[in-house]
Amino acid sequence: MDMETITENQKVRSAKKIMELFGHINPKAPPEICPIRDVMALASDKWSMLIILHLGYFPVLRFNQLKRKVYGISNKVLSERLKFLEGDGYLERKVYAEVPIRVEYRLTDFGHSYLAKLLELTEWANKHTSRVMANRNDYRSA
């Protein structure tokens, strides 16, 4: 028996939560804009997740420090992600009037509340990576 099976109670609770979130939507006339998808799209893209995780570990980082830690991100994409995350309230940007100018980024309290949930998902992904890879291999070889 698989120790990772989901109990019937968990299935029922999940179904109730989904009904609470989406039960009011008419499937014949869905809304053009889904607020959940809108919020989750930014907060859960691969670059934003890495930025938030790094700012959760390092309380304050400058642009170039973030760029080094978020391996593979371009300056343009990092700049865009930081602006969107700041605009949505996940992080704050502090500019110091120095020469050269110094800009620091840190998570807001709101950003820390998201980080807590993101860590749960990250832990789950880390725990189940080998299972996902095995499932992919089985699927491809079938």
C-alpha positions in Angstrom: 0.0 0.0 0.0 1.3 3.4 -1.0 2.0 5.5 2.1 1.4 8.7 0.1 -2.3 8.1 -0.7 -4.7 10.8 -0.1 -7.5 10.0 2.4 -11.1 10.4 1.5 -11.4 13.3 4.0 -8.7 15.2 2.2 -10.4 14.7 -1.1 -13.7 15.9 0.3 -12.1 19.0 2.0 -10.3 19.8 -1.3 -13.5 19.5 -3.3 -15.3 21.8 -0.8 -12.5 24.4 -1.1 -12.6 24.2 -4.9 -16.4 24.6 -4.8 -16.1 27.7 -2.6 -13.6 29.2 -4.9 -15.2 28.4 -8.3 -18.7 27.2 -7.6 -20.2 30.6 -8.4 -18.8 30.7 -11.9 -21.1 29.9 -14.8 -19.3 27.4 -17.1 -21.3 28.6 -20.1 -20.2 32.2 -19.5 -16.8 32.2 -17.7 -15.3 35.5 -16.7 -12.8 37.0 -19.1 -10.4 37.8 -16.2 -9.8 35.3 -13.5 -8.4 37.1 -10.4 -6.8 33.9 -9.1 -5.0 33.2 -12.4 -4.0 36.8 -12.6 -2.4 36.9 -9.1 -0.9 33.4 -9.4 0.6 33.9 -12.8 3.0 36.6 -11.6 3.7 35.2 -8.1 4.4 31.7 -9.4 6.4 32.2 -12.5 9.9 30.6 -12.2 11.8 33.8 -11.9 9.5 35.5 -9.4 9.5 32.4 -7.2 13.3 32.3 -7.2 13.5 36.0 -6.4 11.1 35.6 -3.5 12.9 32.5 -2.2 16.3 34.4 -2.3 14.9 37.5 -0.6 13.4 35.1 2.1 16.9 33.8 2.8 18.9 37.0 2.3 16.8 39.8 4.0 18.3 42.5 1.7 19.8 42.1 -1.7 20.9 44.6 -4.4 20.1 44.1 -8.1 23.5 42.5 -9.0 23.4 40.2 -6.0 20.0 39.0 -7.0 21.2 38.5 -10.6 24.0 36.3 -9.4 21.8 34.2 -7.2 18.9 33.8 -9.7 21.1 32.0 -12.2 20.2 32.4 -15.9 18.0 35.5 -15.6 18.7 38.4 -17.8 18.9 42.0 -16.6 15.8 42.9 -18.5 13.7 40.1 -17.0 15.0 40.6 -13.5 14.2 44.3 -13.8 10.6 43.5 -15.0 10.0 40.9 -12.4 11.2 43.2 -9.6 8.9 46.0 -10.8 5.9 43.6 -11.0 6.7 42.1 -7.5 7.0 45.6 -6.1 3.8 46.8 -7.7 1.9 43.8 -6.3 3.3 44.5 -2.9 5.6 41.4 -2.5 8.7 43.4 -2.1 9.9 46.9 -1.5 12.7 48.8 -3.2 14.8 51.3 -1.3 17.0 53.8 -3.2 19.9 55.5 -1.5 21.1 58.9 -2.8 24.7 57.9 -3.2 27.2 57.9 -6.1 26.9 55.4 -7.5 23.2 54.9 -6.6 22.5 52.0 -4.3 19.2 50.2 -4.6 18.1 47.4 -2.2 15.2 45.0 -2.3 13.5 43.2 0.6 10.3 41.3 1.1 7.4 43.1 2.7 5.3 41.5 5.4 2.9 40.5 2.6 5.8 39.0 0.7 6.8 37.0 3.7 3.2 35.6 4.0 3.4 34.4 0.4 6.9 33.0 1.1 5.5 30.8 3.8 3.1 29.2 1.3 5.7 29.0 -1.4 8.0 27.1 1.0 5.3 24.5 1.5 5.0 24.0 -2.2 8.8 24.0 -2.6 9.2 21.4 0.1 6.5 19.3 -1.6 8.3 19.6 -4.9 11.6 18.7 -3.4 10.1 15.7 -1.6 8.4 14.4 -4.8 11.0 15.2 -7.5 12.2 11.6 -7.9 8.6 10.4 -8.2 7.8 13.0 -10.8 10.9 12.1 -12.8 10.1 8.4 -12.6 6.5 9.2 -13.8 7.8 11.2 -16.7 10.2 8.4 -17.7 7.4 5.8 -17.5 5.1 8.0 -19.5 7.7 8.6 -22.3 8.6 4.9 -22.5 5.0 3.8 -22.7 
